[in-house]
Amino acid sequence: MFNIGWPEMVILVVAALMILGPERLPEAIRWTARSMRQVREYATGATSQLRSELGPELDEIRKPLEELQQLAKPLQELRGMTPRGLVTKHLLDGDDSLFTGKFDGNSDKPTAPQAPEISAPAATWTPPQPPKPLARNEEPPIDFDAT
């Protein structure tokens, strides 16, 4: 519910011990447990009362929500795809030879569809590295797009 692990629990107990002291700490723990139990009982009681009062109408409310979830599934599949992956998947039937330049010689037959590339999250993106300097008397590569 709160995703509290053992290290956090130890910190909370030490902080409570420092704030409340050893005399009042057991009573504070009992009060907290009693309150949590009471809140849980209220929540389950409200849920069961809602189900008993609505009955079959609750199913009518759930149907449109399930339809909305079904509509959202294709959007979840597209999340994280790169523009190149989308074009490859939808327009070129997975044949990415147009982008990679690796043609298999059978240009009339499309290759088997490949899984689209999924980009890494933006937080792990690293900028492209600058090109290495040319060695002495080395000719620069030709950029056909620039000429």
Buried (B, 14 or more C-beta within 10 A) or exposed (E): EEEEEEEEEEEEEEEBEEEBEEEEBEEEEEEEEEEEEEEEEEEEEEEEEEEEEEEEEEEEEEEEEEEEEEEEEEEEEEEEBEEBBEBBBEEBEBBBBEEEEEEEEEEEEEBEEEEBBEBEEEEEEEEEEEEEEEEEEEEEEEEEEEE
